[in-house]
Amino acid sequence: MSGWGAYPSNYRADEVRAIIAATKAGECVSVVGLSGAGKSNLLGFIADRQSTAARRFVLIDSNRLPEFTRPAFLRLIRRTLGDTRTVEPDDELETLDAVIEGQLSSGTLSLLLDLSLLDRDGVMAGESCHALFSNLRALRDAHKFLLTFVTASRHALPHDTEFTELIHAHTIWLGCLGESDARWNAARYSKRKGLAWSDAEAEILIRLSRGYPSLLRAACEAYADGAAIDSIPTHPAVQARVAEFWDDKPTDDELRLSGLADHPLLIAGRAPSFDTSQLTAKENLLLNYFVAHPDAVCEKDDLIRAVWPEDKVFERGVRDDSLAQLIRRLREKIEPDPANPKFIHTVPGRGYRFKR
């Protein structure tokens, strides 16, 4: 039995139902899920559990590519569909088109495109990615209603491609798990760890995480590690997942569409947002250093090197005085009450600590 065989038959029932209905009608779908939403699990489940002889779902995992190029991605699709030729063709698109034509002789085909690799380092906005989307649009147009695509990405696909027109009416924002799926996930984790959690314990973990996949897993890890319930939000496993989530820089609109705008664990771990329009260049450098080192003691010398890197010689007394003045000016611009700092705290004899 595959790993997906253990999943409940009604896993992510609403999302799966919407995807099946759209692809059955010959439409394409975009699944958008922020960091830790479980996009790959959803696509894997559909490919394994929803395929039939007449309607196939095939998972194309971009993580299998060491790096992204348009020909390499088309080649990945072709090989995943079972093409085993050893000599690479001159025209990947034409060859893939022929392979798809052969696949469609026995029914419809939905390609589940996990675009995780394309989500990184601005790849999605590059010319090669736009060319890939144009190729995908051409393939779909050549096999309209028989070939469909289901994409999964952390952010919405670029709006300036013809491919995006195919998914405007069918964009699914992946958020928290439903109650039954969350309970199954908690039970599966405790079973793997040889633990026996009561329904009440599982309920607490689900309530803390609201069933958001990566946070639920982190809460389970923290509790299995012996963390008391009230200390789970500050456990390193949870803090790491929260930091990873915010490192992806989701927008307020993306949080709202994903149903995460008021998630308590995420709100607590979100770095504060400041109006930097009135900051000087050195105030910006200082703030950026603080934001990059939250909750750590920032030594005076490290701060000085970050803000005045061009100054090779600077008498220590003057440096400390200049830093103190800069700290005061920055507090006046970002602190609600500069006399009682909320963000920039003095650590006597050492430096400062930036509290998120």
N, C-alpha and C positions, 0 to 999 in steps of 0.2 A: 504494500500500500504506500502511495506517495505521502509526502508530508502534508499535502493539502487534504488527503483523505480523512485526517483526524478532525478537520474543521467542521463545525456544525453546518448542516445543509442550508440553514437560513442565515449564514454569516453575511453581514452587511447587506441585509435583505433589500432595503430600499434602494441602495446604490446599484446593486446587482440587477434588480428589477428594471431600473431606469436604463441601464446600459443594454440589457438584453432587448428591451422594447425598441430602443433607438436603432440598434444595429439590425434588428429584424426588419425594420422599415427601411433599411439601406442608408441610415444616417451615421455620421461620425460623431464621436464623443470626446470631450476633453475632461479629464479628471485632474483637478488642481488640489494639492494637499501640501500644506506647509510642513516644515521639518518634523518628522516623527509621526505623520498622520497615518502611515500604513499603506501607502500607495502600492508598493511592490507586492505586499500580501494580497491586496484586492485583485490585482492583475493576475497573480499566480493562481489564486483560487478560481477565478473565472476560466482561465486557460485549462485548468485541470478538471474542474467539476461541471462546467457548463457546455463543453464541446460535445457535439454529436456528429454522426457520420455526414449529415447534410448541412450542418452549420458549425464550422470549426473556429475556435479562438486560439491563436498562436501568440505566445509571449515573445517579444523581441526585447532583450535586456541590453541596454546601451552600456551597462557596467562591464560587459564582456570585452569592450573595446579599450585598448590601452590609451588611445586618444581619439578625438573625433575628427573625421574627414567625411565629406559627403560620400565618396565611393566606398569607404570602409563601412559606413552605416548601411548602404544598399547591399553590400556584400554580406553583412551580418544577417539581414533579412533573408537573402537568398539561401544562405547556408542553413539558417534555422528552419527554413521550409523544406530542407532535405536535399538541396542541390549539392552534389559531391564532386563536381568537376575539379580537376587538379590544375588545369590551365586557366588563369584568370582571363576573362573576356575583355575585349577592347572597350565595350560599352556596357557598364554595369546596369544602367537603367533599362536598356533594351533587353538584356539577358534576364533581369528580374521580372520584367513584364511578361516574358515568355514562360518563366517558371510559374508565375501567378496564373497565367492563362491555363496551364495544365492543372493547377490545383483546383480551379473553379469548375472543372468538368464534373466533379462529384458533389458540388454544393457551394454554398457561400463561404466566404473567408473574412474573418475579422482579425486584423493585426493589432495586438496590444503592445503599444510602444512605450516602454519604460524609458523616459528621457532624462534620467538622473544625471548622466554624464553631460548632457547639454545644458543642465541647470547651473553648471559651474563656470566661474570666471568669465561671465559675459558671453559664453559661446552662443547662447540662444539668439543674441542680437547680431551675430557675425554674418558675413556674406555667405560663407559655406553652409550655414544653417538655413538661411533663406533659400539657397539653391536646393537644399534637401527638401524643404517644405514644398517648393515648386514641383519637384519630382514626385513627391507623394500625391500632390493634387493631380498631376498628370496621370498617375497610375489609377487613382480613384475614378477620374473622368473616363478613362479607357474601359473601366469595368464597373460602371455605375450601378449601384444597388446590389451588386454581387460582392464587391470588395469594400470593406469599411475599415476605419482606423479608430482605435481608442487610445488616446495619448494620456500619459500620466506625468505631471511635472510639479515642481514646487511653486512655480508662478505661472500666471496666465501666459499663453503663447503670444508671440508678437502679433500685433494687430495689423501690421502692414504687409501681410502675405495673403495670397489667394487661398491658401490652405485653411487659414483661420476662419474664412467664410463658412467652411463646412461645419464648424463646431459651435458657432455663435448660439444656436438654439439648444445646444446640448452640452452645457458646461456644468459639471458637478463639483462642488466644493466639499472636500473630505474633512470632516471634523471628528467629534468624539464618537466612540462606539456606543451602540445601544446597550441597554441594561443587560440583556442576555449574552451579548458578545463580550461585554466587559467581565461578567461573572465567569464566562468560560475561560477567558484569558487568565484571570487571577487563579482559577482552579488548576489550569494547565501548568502555570508556573509553580504553584505550591506542590503539585504532584511530582514535577521534575526534581524539586528540591527535597522530596521526601518529607514534606510538612503536611500538617492537617489543620488548615485554617477553617474556622467556623464561618457560617454565613455572615455573622455580625462583623468579623474581622475583614472579610472580603468587601463587605458593604462600606466599611470605613476607607479602605484603600481606593475603592471606586469613587467614593465621594470626594476624597482629597484630590484625585487626579481627574475627576469628572469623566473618566473613561477615555481620555485622550491616549492613544496607544503608547507612545514613548514615555509619557509621564506615569501611566499605569504600570508599565514594566519597571520604571525607576522606583516607584513607590513599593512595589513588590520586592525589589532588590533590597531596598532600605529596611523593610520590615523583616525580611529573611535574615538580614545582617544583624538583627537585634535592636534596631532603632525603636524607641518608644513612639507611640502614635503622634504625639505633639512635636517630636523632633524630626519626623520624616521630611517636612519641607526643607530642612537645612542639611539633610544628609548629602554627602558628596555625590551619590548616584543621581539624586534628584537635581541638585545644583548643576551637575554637568549637562543633563538633558535640557534644562532651562537655558543655560548659557548657549548650548548648541542651537536651540530654537531661535534665540535672539541674534546669534551670529549671522543668520540668514537674512536679517533685516526685513522682516515682514512689514507691510504698510498697515495703517489703521483700517483701510478698506478691506485688505486681505484678512485681517483678524476678524472683522465683522462678518464677512462672507463665510468664514470657517466656523463661526460660532464661538470664537475664543476671546472676544474683546474683553470679557470680564472674568477670565479664568484666573482664580486667585493665585495659583503657583506661578503663572506666567507674569501676572501683574507685579508680584513681589520681586521677581527677578529681572524686571525690565529696567534697563539703564534710563535715568531721567533724560528728558529732552529739554534742551536749552535753546533760547533765541541767541544765536551767535552773531547776528547782524551788527551789533554794536561793539563787538570785541576787537581789540587791536590784534596785530599779528602775533605778538608774544603772549597775549592772553589766550589766543586760540591754541598756540603750541602747548601752553600749560594745561589748559582744559583737556586737550586731546591726550596728553600723557596721563592725566588723572583717569580719564574714561577707559584708557587701555589697561590701567592697573587698579581696578576697583577693589576696595577693602584691604588693599596691601599698604604697608607703611612705605611711603615714597620718601627716600632719603633726600636731604637737601642737595647734596652734590649731584645726584641723579636728575633732580628737577632742574638744576642750573645747567647741566650739560644738555638737557632736552630743549631748554628755552633759549640759551645763549651758546649754541654750538660754534658760532663763528669767533667767539672771544677766546683767544689762546691764553692771554694773561689777564687775570682779574683778581685783585686783592680780595682775600676771603671775607673781610669785614664788609666791603662794598658789595660783594656778591650776596651775602646773607641779607643785607639791608635791601638790596634790589629785589630779591625774591620775596621778602616780607611785604614790600610795597605792592608787588605784582599780585600776590595772594590777596591782599586787602582790596585791590581794585577789582579783581575777578569776583570775589565774594559780593561786592557791591552790585555786580551786574547779574549774578545767577542765584544768589541766595534770597529766599523770601524775607529773612531777617538776618542781615549780615552780622549783627552783634551776637546772634545765637546760631551759628552755622549748622545747617542741616546736611550739607554735602562735604565741605572741606573742613576736616577736623585737624587741629594741631596735635602733634605727638611730641611732647616736650623733649628737647635734647636730640631729636632725630630728624623730624620733618613733618609730613602731613599724611593723612589718610583720607581717601575719597570714598564716601559711603554712598552706595547706590540708593 
